[in-house]
Protein backbone atom coordinates (compact mmCIF):
# COMPACT_ATOMS: atom_id res chain seq x y z
CA UNK A 1 0.00 0.00 0.00
CA UNK A 2 1.46 3.31 -1.07
CA UNK A 3 0.94 5.98 1.56
CA UNK A 4 1.20 9.73 1.46
CA UNK A 5 3.29 11.60 3.93
CA UNK A 6 1.46 12.52 7.07
CA UNK A 7 -0.36 15.83 6.98
CA UNK A 8 2.03 17.19 9.58
CA UNK A 9 4.76 16.99 6.92
CA UNK A 10 2.89 17.95 3.80
CA UNK A 11 0.58 20.78 4.79
CA UNK A 12 1.13 24.10 6.54
CA UNK A 13 -0.64 24.78 9.82
CA UNK A 14 -4.02 26.39 9.31
CA UNK A 15 -5.22 29.38 11.29
CA UNK A 16 -8.83 29.45 12.39
CA UNK A 17 -9.36 33.17 12.31
CA UNK A 18 -11.10 35.97 10.50
CA UNK A 19 -9.64 37.42 7.35
CA UNK A 20 -11.14 40.77 8.35
CA UNK A 21 -9.04 42.23 11.12
CA UNK A 22 -10.51 44.99 13.19
CA UNK A 23 -9.15 48.50 13.07
CA UNK A 24 -6.54 47.79 15.74
CA UNK A 25 -4.90 45.10 13.61
CA UNK A 26 -6.45 42.18 15.50
CA UNK A 27 -8.96 39.77 13.96
CA UNK A 28 -12.36 39.16 15.54
CA UNK A 29 -12.86 35.99 17.59
CA UNK A 30 -15.02 33.58 15.63
CA UNK A 31 -17.48 30.98 16.82
CA UNK A 32 -17.71 27.49 15.36
CA UNK A 33 -21.36 26.41 15.06
CA UNK A 34 -23.04 23.18 13.99
CA UNK A 35 -26.77 23.02 13.43
CA UNK A 36 -29.38 20.66 12.09
CA UNK A 37 -33.13 20.25 12.15
CA UNK A 38 -35.33 17.63 10.56
CA UNK A 39 -38.29 19.76 9.53
CA UNK A 40 -40.39 19.15 6.44
CA UNK A 41 -39.59 21.69 3.72
CA UNK A 42 -41.33 22.04 0.38
CA UNK A 43 -38.95 20.89 -2.34
CA UNK A 44 -40.17 23.60 -4.72
CA UNK A 45 -39.29 26.27 -2.13
CA UNK A 46 -35.72 25.12 -1.52
CA UNK A 47 -34.07 27.27 -4.24
CA UNK A 48 -35.73 30.37 -2.80
CA UNK A 49 -34.67 29.42 0.73
CA UNK A 50 -31.15 28.84 -0.51
CA UNK A 51 -30.98 32.40 -1.88
CA UNK A 52 -32.35 33.82 1.38
CA UNK A 53 -29.81 31.93 3.48
CA UNK A 54 -26.93 33.05 1.29
CA UNK A 55 -28.01 36.68 1.47
CA UNK A 56 -28.89 36.77 5.15
CA UNK A 57 -25.91 34.85 6.47
CA UNK A 58 -23.29 36.44 4.28
CA UNK A 59 -24.35 39.73 5.84
CA UNK A 60 -23.48 38.19 9.23
CA UNK A 61 -20.01 37.21 8.05
CA UNK A 62 -20.85 33.50 8.00
CA UNK A 63 -18.67 30.98 6.17
CA UNK A 64 -19.27 27.26 6.02
CA UNK A 65 -21.38 24.54 4.42
CA UNK A 66 -25.16 24.27 4.54
CA UNK A 67 -27.26 21.43 3.16
CA UNK A 68 -30.98 21.75 2.46
CA UNK A 69 -33.39 18.97 1.58
CA UNK A 70 -37.10 18.23 1.92
CA UNK A 71 -36.02 16.65 5.25
CA UNK A 72 -34.67 19.91 6.72
CA UNK A 73 -31.33 21.67 7.21
CA UNK A 74 -27.81 20.73 8.29
CA UNK A 75 -24.71 22.88 8.49
CA UNK A 76 -21.27 23.61 9.90
CA UNK A 77 -20.47 27.29 10.16
CA UNK A 78 -17.97 29.83 11.43
CA UNK A 79 -18.97 33.44 12.10
CA UNK A 80 -17.90 36.43 14.19
CA UNK A 81 -18.68 35.72 17.83
CA UNK A 82 -20.73 38.90 18.16
CA UNK A 83 -23.09 37.73 15.39
CA UNK A 84 -23.93 34.34 16.92
CA UNK A 85 -27.08 35.59 18.65
CA UNK A 86 -28.35 37.12 15.40
CA UNK A 87 -27.79 33.80 13.62
CA UNK A 88 -29.85 31.96 16.23
CA UNK A 89 -32.99 33.99 15.47
CA UNK A 90 -32.49 34.55 11.75
CA UNK A 91 -34.68 31.75 10.33
CA UNK A 92 -37.05 30.59 13.11
CA UNK A 93 -39.27 28.62 10.72
CA UNK A 94 -36.50 26.11 9.93
CA UNK A 95 -34.51 25.94 13.17
CA UNK A 96 -34.39 27.34 16.69
CA UNK A 97 -31.73 27.78 19.35
CA UNK A 98 -32.20 24.17 20.52
CA UNK A 99 -30.87 23.02 17.14
CA UNK A 100 -27.66 25.07 17.39
CA UNK A 101 -24.53 23.69 19.02
CA UNK A 102 -21.59 25.93 19.74
CA UNK A 103 -18.15 24.44 19.37
CA UNK A 104 -14.73 26.05 19.64
CA UNK A 105 -14.27 29.77 19.95
CA UNK A 106 -11.56 30.55 17.42
CA UNK A 107 -9.18 33.10 18.93
CA UNK A 108 -8.40 36.59 17.68
CA UNK A 109 -4.86 36.95 16.36
CA UNK A 110 -2.66 39.75 15.14
CA UNK A 111 -3.21 40.91 11.57
CA UNK A 112 0.20 39.59 10.56
CA UNK A 113 -0.83 36.09 11.68
CA UNK A 114 -4.09 35.96 9.72
CA UNK A 115 -3.95 33.03 7.32
CA UNK A 116 -7.35 31.69 6.29
CA UNK A 117 -10.63 30.43 7.66
CA UNK A 118 -11.51 26.74 7.92
CA UNK A 119 -14.19 27.62 5.35
CA UNK A 120 -13.28 30.09 2.63
CA UNK A 121 -16.90 30.96 1.77
CA UNK A 122 -20.52 30.16 2.50
CA UNK A 123 -22.01 27.44 0.33
CA UNK A 124 -25.62 26.21 0.41
CA UNK A 125 -26.40 23.00 -1.47
CA UNK A 126 -29.69 21.22 -2.09
CA UNK A 127 -29.83 17.44 -1.60
CA UNK A 128 -32.45 14.71 -1.71
CA UNK A 129 -31.53 13.73 1.86
CA UNK A 130 -29.56 15.48 4.58
CA UNK A 131 -27.77 12.21 5.32
CA UNK A 132 -28.02 9.45 2.73
CA UNK A 133 -29.28 6.43 4.67
CA UNK A 134 -29.66 3.84 1.90
CA UNK A 135 -32.86 2.58 3.53
CA UNK A 136 -35.46 1.18 1.12
CA UNK A 137 -37.77 -0.52 3.60
CA UNK A 138 -40.27 2.33 3.80
CA UNK A 139 -40.63 5.91 5.03
CA UNK A 140 -38.95 7.16 8.20
CA UNK A 141 -40.85 9.58 10.41
CA UNK A 142 -37.97 11.67 11.70
CA UNK A 143 -40.18 13.31 14.31
CA UNK A 144 -40.48 9.92 16.05
CA UNK A 145 -36.91 8.94 16.78
CA UNK A 146 -36.66 8.49 20.54
CA UNK A 147 -35.68 10.87 23.32
CA UNK A 148 -32.89 13.44 23.39
CA UNK A 149 -30.75 13.57 26.51
CA UNK A 150 -28.74 16.69 27.37
CA UNK A 151 -25.06 15.91 27.95
CA UNK A 152 -25.24 16.06 31.74
CA UNK A 153 -28.04 13.45 31.88
CA UNK A 154 -26.35 11.33 29.22
CA UNK A 155 -23.14 11.37 31.26
CA UNK A 156 -24.89 10.28 34.45
CA UNK A 157 -26.96 7.60 32.72
CA UNK A 158 -23.97 6.12 30.93
CA UNK A 159 -21.90 6.22 34.11
CA UNK A 160 -24.57 4.24 35.98
CA UNK A 161 -24.97 1.78 33.11
CA UNK A 162 -21.24 1.08 32.99
CA UNK A 163 -20.87 0.79 36.77
CA UNK A 164 -23.68 -1.78 36.83
CA UNK A 165 -22.24 -3.55 33.76
CA UNK A 166 -25.78 -3.54 32.36
CA UNK A 167 -25.47 -5.30 29.01
CA UNK A 168 -29.24 -5.17 28.50
CA UNK A 169 -28.76 -1.48 27.71
CA UNK A 170 -27.07 -1.23 24.32
CA UNK A 171 -24.81 1.77 23.72
CA UNK A 172 -24.27 2.48 20.02
CA UNK A 173 -21.66 4.58 18.26
CA UNK A 174 -23.42 5.26 14.94
CA UNK A 175 -20.45 6.90 13.22
CA UNK A 176 -18.23 5.32 10.58
CA UNK A 177 -15.51 2.92 11.76
CA UNK A 178 -12.61 5.31 11.08
CA UNK A 179 -14.27 7.88 13.33
CA UNK A 180 -14.71 5.70 16.39
CA UNK A 181 -11.40 3.86 16.00
CA UNK A 182 -9.67 6.93 17.50
CA UNK A 183 -12.27 7.95 20.08
CA UNK A 184 -15.49 6.70 21.65
CA UNK A 185 -17.54 6.51 24.83
CA UNK A 186 -16.78 3.82 27.38
CA UNK A 187 -18.97 0.77 26.82
CA UNK A 188 -20.02 1.63 23.27
CA UNK A 189 -20.69 -0.96 20.58
CA UNK A 190 -19.03 0.17 17.37
CA UNK A 191 -20.94 -0.06 14.08
CA UNK A 192 -18.24 -1.11 11.61
CA UNK A 193 -19.24 0.64 8.40
CA UNK A 194 -17.46 2.84 5.86
CA UNK A 195 -20.48 5.03 5.13
CA UNK A 196 -23.76 5.80 6.85
CA UNK A 197 -25.77 4.14 4.07
CA UNK A 198 -24.59 0.75 5.36
CA UNK A 199 -25.55 1.45 8.98
CA UNK A 200 -29.02 -0.11 9.07
CA UNK A 201 -27.83 -3.48 7.73
CA UNK A 202 -24.95 -3.53 10.21
CA UNK A 203 -27.33 -2.55 12.99
CA UNK A 204 -29.58 -5.52 12.18
CA UNK A 205 -26.62 -7.83 12.73
CA UNK A 206 -25.77 -6.18 16.06
CA UNK A 207 -29.37 -6.52 17.27
CA UNK A 208 -29.52 -10.17 16.17
CA UNK A 209 -26.33 -10.88 18.10
CA UNK A 210 -27.69 -9.07 21.17
CA UNK A 211 -30.82 -11.24 21.14
CA UNK A 212 -28.71 -14.41 20.88
CA UNK A 213 -26.75 -13.35 23.95
CA UNK A 214 -29.85 -12.32 25.93
CA UNK A 215 -32.26 -15.26 25.49
CA UNK A 216 -34.04 -13.69 22.53
CA UNK A 217 -34.67 -10.39 24.30
CA UNK A 218 -34.36 -7.05 22.55
CA UNK A 219 -32.31 -4.37 24.31
CA UNK A 220 -34.37 -2.88 27.14
CA UNK A 221 -32.87 0.46 26.14
CA UNK A 222 -30.63 1.83 23.41
CA UNK A 223 -28.34 4.79 24.04
CA UNK A 224 -26.70 6.25 20.96
CA UNK A 225 -24.47 9.08 19.85
CA UNK A 226 -22.70 10.51 16.82
CA UNK A 227 -20.63 13.62 16.14
CA UNK A 228 -23.36 16.25 16.14
CA UNK A 229 -26.63 14.36 16.51
CA UNK A 230 -27.98 14.27 12.98
CA UNK A 231 -27.26 10.61 12.25
CA UNK A 232 -28.84 9.52 15.54
CA UNK A 233 -32.18 10.94 14.42
CA UNK A 234 -32.36 8.52 11.51
CA UNK A 235 -31.08 5.55 13.46
CA UNK A 236 -33.55 6.34 16.25
CA UNK A 237 -36.42 6.49 13.78
CA UNK A 238 -35.39 3.13 12.33
CA UNK A 239 -35.17 1.46 15.75
CA UNK A 240 -38.51 2.76 16.99
CA UNK A 241 -40.48 2.24 13.76
CA UNK A 242 -38.96 -0.91 12.29
CA UNK A 243 -37.23 -2.80 15.12
CA UNK A 244 -39.79 -2.42 17.89
CA UNK A 245 -37.49 -0.68 20.36
CA UNK A 246 -39.37 2.08 22.15
CA UNK A 247 -36.76 3.21 24.69
CA UNK A 248 -34.20 5.04 22.55
CA UNK A 249 -32.01 7.73 24.13
CA UNK A 250 -29.91 10.05 21.93
CA UNK A 251 -27.10 12.32 23.06
CA UNK A 252 -28.44 15.76 22.21
CA UNK A 253 -25.96 17.60 20.02
CA UNK A 254 -23.64 14.60 19.92
CA UNK A 255 -20.00 14.57 20.91
CA UNK A 256 -19.68 18.25 20.01
CA UNK A 257 -22.23 19.16 22.68
CA UNK A 258 -20.71 16.72 25.18
CA UNK A 259 -17.35 18.44 24.73
CA UNK A 260 -18.99 21.75 25.56
CA UNK A 261 -20.44 20.14 28.70
CA UNK A 262 -16.94 18.94 29.66
CA UNK A 263 -15.55 22.41 29.16
CA UNK A 264 -18.23 23.89 31.42
CA UNK A 265 -17.59 21.24 34.08
CA UNK A 266 -13.86 21.84 33.98
CA UNK A 267 -14.34 25.57 34.27
CA UNK A 268 -16.67 25.14 37.24
CA UNK A 269 -14.19 22.80 38.93
CA UNK A 270 -11.33 25.20 38.29
CA UNK A 271 -13.33 28.09 39.72
CA UNK A 272 -14.06 26.04 42.83
CA UNK A 273 -10.47 24.89 43.34
CA UNK A 274 -8.73 27.97 42.03
CA UNK A 275 -6.55 25.89 39.71
CA UNK A 276 -6.80 23.26 37.00
CA UNK A 277 -6.17 19.56 37.63
CA UNK A 278 -5.61 17.78 34.33
CA UNK A 279 -5.72 14.31 35.90
CA UNK A 280 -9.17 14.93 37.36
CA UNK A 281 -10.40 16.39 34.06
CA UNK A 282 -9.21 13.34 32.08
CA UNK A 283 -10.90 10.90 34.46
CA UNK A 284 -14.22 12.77 34.39
CA UNK A 285 -14.80 12.38 30.66
CA UNK A 286 -16.57 9.19 29.60
CA UNK A 287 -15.49 9.85 26.03
CA UNK A 288 -11.91 8.71 25.51
CA UNK A 289 -9.53 9.72 22.74
CA UNK A 290 -10.27 12.06 19.84
CA UNK A 291 -13.42 13.31 18.16
CA UNK A 292 -12.98 12.85 14.42
CA UNK A 293 -14.05 15.84 12.33
CA UNK A 294 -14.53 16.11 8.57
CA UNK A 295 -14.18 19.82 7.96
CA UNK A 296 -10.60 20.60 8.92
CA UNK A 297 -11.80 23.18 11.42
CA UNK A 298 -8.23 23.73 12.60
CA UNK A 299 -8.35 21.96 15.92
CA UNK A 300 -4.63 21.41 16.18
CA UNK A 301 -1.35 21.70 14.37
CA UNK A 302 -0.84 18.09 13.32
CA UNK A 303 -4.30 16.63 13.32
CA UNK A 304 -7.80 16.94 11.94
CA UNK A 305 -9.41 15.61 15.10
CA UNK A 306 -10.29 17.16 18.43
CA UNK A 307 -8.50 15.64 21.40
CA UNK A 308 -10.93 15.05 24.26
CA UNK A 309 -8.55 12.97 26.39
CA UNK A 310 -4.99 11.83 25.75
CA UNK A 311 -6.04 8.17 25.44
CA UNK A 312 -4.72 6.61 22.21
CA UNK A 313 -7.24 3.99 21.05
CA UNK A 314 -6.16 3.38 17.48
CA UNK A 315 -3.40 1.23 16.00
CA UNK A 316 -1.00 2.04 13.18
CA UNK A 317 -2.11 0.13 10.08
CA UNK A 318 1.53 -0.74 9.28
CA UNK A 319 3.25 -1.66 12.54
CA UNK A 320 0.38 -1.97 15.02
CA UNK A 321 1.71 0.62 17.45
CA UNK A 322 -0.72 2.88 19.31
CA UNK A 323 -1.73 5.70 16.99
CA UNK A 324 -4.57 8.22 16.68
CA UNK A 325 -3.47 10.01 13.52
CA UNK A 326 -5.22 9.51 10.16
CA UNK A 327 -3.78 9.93 6.70
CA UNK A 328 -5.24 9.23 3.26
CA UNK A 329 -3.97 6.24 1.34
CA UNK A 330 -2.47 7.61 -1.88
CA UNK A 331 -3.30 4.49 -3.88
CA UNK A 332 -5.81 5.84 -6.40
CA UNK A 333 -7.77 2.59 -6.09
CA UNK A 334 -8.17 3.21 -2.37
CA UNK A 335 -7.89 6.77 -1.05
CA UNK A 336 -9.37 5.70 2.27
CA UNK A 337 -8.44 6.94 5.71
CA UNK A 338 -5.92 4.83 7.58
CA UNK A 339 -3.94 5.24 10.78
CA UNK A 340 -0.19 5.77 10.49
CA UNK A 341 2.25 6.49 13.31
CA UNK A 342 5.00 9.08 13.02
CA UNK A 343 7.73 6.40 12.89
CA UNK A 344 6.17 4.62 9.91
CA UNK A 345 5.52 7.96 8.23
CA UNK A 346 9.18 8.89 8.61
CA UNK A 347 10.41 5.50 7.41
CA UNK A 348 8.14 5.59 4.39
CA UNK A 349 9.21 9.12 3.51
CA UNK A 350 12.89 8.20 3.70
CA UNK A 351 12.35 5.19 1.41
CA UNK A 352 10.32 7.29 -1.01
CA UNK A 353 13.06 9.94 -1.19
CA UNK A 354 15.76 7.30 -1.79
CA UNK A 355 13.67 5.65 -4.50
CA UNK A 356 13.04 8.99 -6.21
CA UNK A 357 16.75 9.89 -6.02
CA UNK A 358 17.76 6.61 -7.67
CA UNK A 359 15.32 7.21 -10.50
CA UNK A 360 16.69 10.70 -11.07
CA UNK A 361 20.26 9.39 -11.30
CA UNK A 362 19.43 6.77 -13.93
C-alpha positions in Angstrom: 0.0 0.0 0.0 1.5 3.3 -1.1 0.9 6.0 1.6 1.2 9.7 1.5 3.3 11.6 3.9 1.5 12.5 7.1 -0.4 15.8 7.0 2.0 17.2 9.6 4.8 17.0 6.9 2.9 18.0 3.8 0.6 20.8 4.8 1.1 24.1 6.5 -0.6 24.8 9.8 -4.0 26.4 9.3 -5.2 29.4 11.3 -8.8 29.4 12.4 -9.4 33.2 12.3 -11.1 36.0 10.5 -9.6 37.4 7.3 -11.1 40.8 8.3 -9.0 42.2 11.1 -10.5 45.0 13.2 -9.2 48.5 13.1 -6.5 47.8 15.7 -4.9 45.1 13.6 -6.4 42.2 15.5 -9.0 39.8 14.0 -12.4 39.2 15.5 -12.9 36.0 17.6 -15.0 33.6 15.6 -17.5 31.0 16.8 -17.7 27.5 15.4 -21.4 26.4 15.1 -23.0 23.2 14.0 -26.8 23.0 13.4 -29.4 20.7 12.1 -33.1 20.2 12.1 -35.3 17.6 10.6 -38.3 19.8 9.5 -40.4 19.1 6.4 -39.6 21.7 3.7 -41.3 22.0 0.4 -39.0 20.9 -2.3 -40.2 23.6 -4.7 -39.3 26.3 -2.1 -35.7 25.1 -1.5 -34.1 27.3 -4.2 -35.7 30.4 -2.8 -34.7 29.4 0.7 -31.1 28.8 -0.5 -31.0 32.4 -1.9 -32.3 33.8 1.4 -29.8 31.9 3.5 -26.9 33.1 1.3 -28.0 36.7 1.5 -28.9 36.8 5.1 -25.9 34.9 6.5 -23.3 36.4 4.3 -24.4 39.7 5.8 -23.5 38.2 9.2 -20.0 37.2 8.1 -20.9 33.5 8.0 -18.7 31.0 6.2 -19.3 27.3 6.0 -21.4 24.5 4.4 -25.2 24.3 4.5 -27.3 21.4 3.2 -31.0 21.7 2.5 -33.4 19.0 1.6 -37.1 18.2 1.9 -36.0 16.6 5.3 -34.7 19.9 6.7 -31.3 21.7 7.2 -27.8 20.7 8.3 -24.7 22.9 8.5 -21.3 23.6 9.9 -20.5 27.3 10.2 -18.0 29.8 11.4 -19.0 33.4 12.1 -17.9 36.4 14.2 -18.7 35.7 17.8 -20.7 38.9 18.2 -23.1 37.7 15.4 -23.9 34.3 16.9 -27.1 35.6 18.7 -28.4 37.1 15.4 -27.8 33.8 13.6 -29.9 32.0 16.2 -33.0 34.0 15.5 -32.5 34.5 11.7 -34.7 31.8 10.3 -37.0 30.6 13.1 -39.3 28.6 10.7 -36.5 26.1 9.9 -34.5 25.9 13.2 -34.4 27.3 16.7 -31.7 27.8 19.4 -32.2 24.2 20.5 -30.9 23.0 17.1 -27.7 25.1 17.4 -24.5 23.7 19.0 -21.6 25.9 19.7 -18.1 24.4 19.4 -14.7 26.0 19.6 -14.3 29.8 19.9 -11.6 30.5 17.4 -9.2 33.1 18.9 -8.4 36.6 17.7 -4.9 36.9 16.4 -2.7 39.7 15.1 -3.2 40.9 11.6 0.2 39.6 10.6 -0.8 36.1 11.7 -4.1 36.0 9.7 -4.0 33.0 7.3 -7.3 31.7 6.3 -10.6 30.4 7.7 -11.5 26.7 7.9 -14.2 27.6 5.4 -13.3 30.1 2.6 -16.9 31.0 1.8 -20.5 30.2 2.5 -22.0 27.4 0.3 -25.6 26.2 0.4 -26.4 23.0 -1.5 -29.7 21.2 -2.1 -29.8 17.4 -1.6 -32.4 14.7 -1.7 -31.5 13.7 1.9 -29.6 15.5 4.6 -27.8 12.2 5.3 -28.0 9.4 2.7 -29.3 6.4 4.7 -29.7 3.8 1.9 -32.9 2.6 3.5 -35.5 1.2 1.1 -37.8 -0.5 3.6 -40.3 2.3 3.8 -40.6 5.9 5.0 -39.0 7.2 8.2 -40.9 9.6 10.4 -38.0 11.7 11.7 -40.2 13.3 14.3 -40.5 9.9 16.0 -36.9 8.9 16.8 -36.7 8.5 20.5 -35.7 10.9 23.3 -32.9 13.4 23.4 -30.7 13.6 26.5 -28.7 16.7 27.4 -25.1 15.9 27.9 -25.2 16.1 31.7 -28.0 13.4 31.9 -26.4 11.3 29.2 -23.1 11.4 31.3 -24.9 10.3 34.5 -27.0 7.6 32.7 -24.0 6.1 30.9 -21.9 6.2 34.1 -24.6 4.2 36.0 -25.0 1.8 33.1 -21.2 1.1 33.0 -20.9 0.8 36.8 -23.7 -1.8 36.8 -22.2 -3.5 33.8 -25.8 -3.5 32.4 -25.5 -5.3 29.0 -29.2 -5.2 28.5 -28.8 -1.5 27.7 -27.1 -1.2 24.3 -24.8 1.8 23.7 -24.3 2.5 20.0 -21.7 4.6 18.3 -23.4 5.3 14.9 -20.5 6.9 13.2 -18.2 5.3 10.6 -15.5 2.9 11.8 -12.6 5.3 11.1 -14.3 7.9 13.3 -14.7 5.7 16.4 -11.4 3.9 16.0 -9.7 6.9 17.5 -12.3 7.9 20.1 -15.5 6.7 21.6 -17.5 6.5 24.8 -16.8 3.8 27.4 -19.0 0.8 26.8 -20.0 1.6 23.3 -20.7 -1.0 20.6 -19.0 0.2 17.4 -20.9 -0.1 14.1 -18.2 -1.1 11.6 -19.2 0.6 8.4 -17.5 2.8 5.9 -20.5 5.0 5.1 -23.8 5.8 6.9 -25.8 4.1 4.1 -24.6 0.7 5.4 -25.6 1.4 9.0 -29.0 -0.1 9.1 -27.8 -3.5 7.7 -24.9 -3.5 10.2 -27.3 -2.6 13.0 -29.6 -5.5 12.2 -26.6 -7.8 12.7 -25.8 -6.2 16.1 -29.4 -6.5 17.3 -29.5 -10.2 16.2 -26.3 -10.9 18.1 -27.7 -9.1 21.2 -30.8 -11.2 21.1 -28.7 -14.4 20.9 -26.7 -13.3 23.9 -29.8 -12.3 25.9 -32.3 -15.3 25.5 -34.0 -13.7 22.5 -34.7 -10.4 24.3 -34.4 -7.0 22.6 -32.3 -4.4 24.3 -34.4 -2.9 27.1 -32.9 0.5 26.1 -30.6 1.8 23.4 -28.3 4.8 24.0 -26.7 6.2 21.0 -24.5 9.1 19.8 -22.7 10.5 16.8 -20.6 13.6 16.1 -23.4 16.3 16.1 -26.6 14.4 16.5 -28.0 14.3 13.0 -27.3 10.6 12.3 -28.8 9.5 15.5 -32.2 10.9 14.4 -32.4 8.5 11.5 -31.1 5.5 13.5 -33.5 6.3 16.3 -36.4 6.5 13.8 -35.4 3.1 12.3 -35.2 1.5 15.7 -38.5 2.8 17.0 -40.5 2.2 13.8 -39.0 -0.9 12.3 -37.2 -2.8 15.1 -39.8 -2.4 17.9 -37.5 -0.7 20.4 -39.4 2.1 22.2 -36.8 3.2 24.7 -34.2 5.0 22.5 -32.0 7.7 24.1 -29.9 10.1 21.9 -27.1 12.3 23.1 -28.4 15.8 22.2 -26.0 17.6 20.0 -23.6 14.6 19.9 -20.0 14.6 20.9 -19.7 18.3 20.0 -22.2 19.2 22.7 -20.7 16.7 25.2 -17.4 18.4 24.7 -19.0 21.8 25.6 -20.4 20.1 28.7 -16.9 18.9 29.7 -15.6 22.4 29.2 -18.2 23.9 31.4 -17.6 21.2 34.1 -13.9 21.8 34.0 -14.3 25.6 34.3 -16.7 25.1 37.2 -14.2 22.8 38.9 -11.3 25.2 38.3 -13.3 28.1 39.7 -14.1 26.0 42.8 -10.5 24.9 43.3 -8.7 28.0 42.0 -6.5 25.9 39.7 -6.8 23.3 37.0 -6.2 19.6 37.6 -5.6 17.8 34.3 -5.7 14.3 35.9 -9.2 14.9 37.4 -10.4 16.4 34.1 -9.2 13.3 32.1 -10.9 10.9 34.5 -14.2 12.8 34.4 -14.8 12.4 30.7 -16.6 9.2 29.6 -15.5 9.8 26.0 -11.9 8.7 25.5 -9.5 9.7 22.7 -10.3 12.1 19.8 -13.4 13.3 18.2 -13.0 12.8 14.4 -14.0 15.8 12.3 -14.5 16.1 8.6 -14.2 19.8 8.0 -10.6 20.6 8.9 -11.8 23.2 11.4 -8.2 23.7 12.6 -8.3 22.0 15.9 -4.6 21.4 16.2 -1.4 21.7 14.4 -0.8 18.1 13.3 -4.3 16.6 13.3 -7.8 16.9 11.9 -9.4 15.6 15.1 -10.3 17.2 18.4 -8.5 15.6 21.4 -10.9 15.0 24.3 -8.5 13.0 26.4 -5.0 11.8 25.8 -6.0 8.2 25.4 -4.7 6.6 22.2 -7.2 4.0 21.1 -6.2 3.4 17.5 -3.4 1.2 16.0 -1.0 2.0 13.2 -2.1 0.1 10.1 1.5 -0.7 9.3 3.2 -1.7 12.5 0.4 -2.0 15.0 1.7 0.6 17.5 -0.7 2.9 19.3 -1.7 5.7 17.0 -4.6 8.2 16.7 -3.5 10.0 13.5 -5.2 9.5 10.2 -3.8 9.9 6.7 -5.2 9.2 3.3 -4.0 6.2 1.3 -2.5 7.6 -1.9 -3.3 4.5 -3.9 -5.8 5.8 -6.4 -7.8 2.6 -6.1 -8.2 3.2 -2.4 -7.9 6.8 -1.1 -9.4 5.7 2.3 -8.4 6.9 5.7 -5.9 4.8 7.6 -3.9 5.2 10.8 -0.2 5.8 10.5 2.2 6.5 13.3 5.0 9.1 13.0 7.7 6.4 12.9 6.2 4.6 9.9 5.5 8.0 8.2 9.2 8.9 8.6 10.4 5.5 7.4 8.1 5.6 4.4 9.2 9.1 3.5 12.9 8.2 3.7 12.3 5.2 1.4 10.3 7.3 -1.0 13.1 9.9 -1.2 15.8 7.3 -1.8 13.7 5.6 -4.5 13.0 9.0 -6.2 16.7 9.9 -6.0 17.8 6.6 -7.7 15.3 7.2 -10.5 16.7 10.7 -11.1 20.3 9.4 -11.3 19.4 6.8 -13.9 
